[in-house]
C-alpha cells in the first residue's frame, strides 16, 4: 500500500506524524512525504522542519492520500488543489486531519459529504460545502476525516482496521503502546471547563488562521 | 522555558513529535532540536526525516531535555552520553519517551530511580540500573519517563501541569483536541488479545534492537 502525505509551510507536526506512525507500521506500507518542492518544510511553530522527499509533480499515485492541518491551511484555489483532485482520482482512501478537511473541501472533494475538523473550524468546513459532523473520525465513502490534531491517530487506526482488519490494527496499537491516559479530561469543548473553551474561542487565530 | 529534544538516526517520529506538540504550545516555550550534526535525521522507518537545527556542541542549555526512543537507541558509551550528563546538570526536567529511558539509564542518570519504557523493554531498563515501573508516565525527582511511543503525549501534558498548572495543561489538551478514542482497547499487553501480545514479543526486533 502506498501512502502520500502532503506537507506545506505551517503544517502542524502532530497532524502529520500521528497518522504516519500508525500507517507506516502496517506491513507492506510505503509512505512518501510530498510538498510543492522536495526538501525541508517548516511547521507551524517554526521550531521543527519535516522533509518532503518528492515534489507534487514527482509523486507517484498512492492508495491513501492524507492532508494534515496547519496554521494557514491552503484553501485558496491553485495547483495544489489540481494535484489533490488528481491524487483523489487515483486513491482508495482520501483522508485529512484537523483543518486539512477544509483543504479537501475547498478543492471540491467533500461537497455534500459528512466530514469533521478541529472543533474551532466546524463553521468554516460548512462554508466549503461539506456537512460538518462533530465526531472524532468521520468516514463518508472513501473520505476519512479526523477532528483536531491528535485525532489523526484514532482515524489512522480505523483506516488500518478497514484496510487490513482488526488484528492488524490492534497489533499496531500495541506496538505504539497507544493506551491513552491523559492527566485531564479536557480534550473536547464538551468536557473542558467553560472558561478554557471561551479562551481558545477568543484566541482561535493563535491556532489557525482562515480566510474571512 | 527552553526545551531541547534530541534526534538521532533511527529515532521514532511520534516519540519526538507527540511531546513536542504539547510542550511547544505552552506560551513562552522555545524548542530546539539537536543531534550529533545539524541537518536532517532519518527516522526509524526510513520514510521521514526531521531536521535538527543545532549540533550537540552548539545547543545552549535548556530547562527541559527530552530523549525519544528509536530503533537502535544509543546506549553505547560515548560523546552523546557526556553531552546528556551535561544537559542534565543544567536541566530542571530530564525526560524520555519509550526506549529513550534506556539511553538516560545507560548514561548513568537513572541509577536506582523509578522509570518506565516500552513494555517490551522493561527488562532491558532494569539492566541499566533503573527500577522499572509499568506505568504510562513515571516521575522520580526531576526525571519524567514515558512508556512506549504514544505515551509521550500524556507525559508532556503532565509536565505542562507540573510546570505551569492545570489550566495551562487543559488549554493545551483542548487546543490539540486530545480526547482519545481508539477504535480498539489493545494499547497495553494487559488489554490486547494474547496472540497479538505473543506475536509482538516474538518479533521485538522489528520494533527496536537492543544490545544483548
Interface residues (C-beta under 8 A of the other chain):
Chain A: X12 X13 X14 X16 X17 X18 X20 X21 X24 X30 X31 X32 X33 X40 X45 X47 X48 X49 X50 X51 X53 X98 X118 X119 X136 X137 X147 X148 X149 X150 X151 X153 X154 X157 X158 X161 X166 X167 X169 X170 X171 X173 X174 X175 X176 X177 X178 X179 X180 X181 X182 X183 X184 X186 X187 X188 X189 X191 X192 X193 X196 X197 X199 X200 X207
Chain B: X12 X13 X14 X16 X17 X18 X20 X21 X24 X30 X31 X32 X33 X40 X45 X47 X48 X49 X50 X51 X53 X98 X118 X119 X136 X137 X147 X148 X149 X150 X151 X153 X154 X157 X158 X161 X166 X167 X169 X170 X171 X173 X174 X175 X176 X177 X178 X179 X180 X181 X182 X183 X184 X186 X187 X188 X189 X191 X192 X193 X196 X197 X199 X200 X207
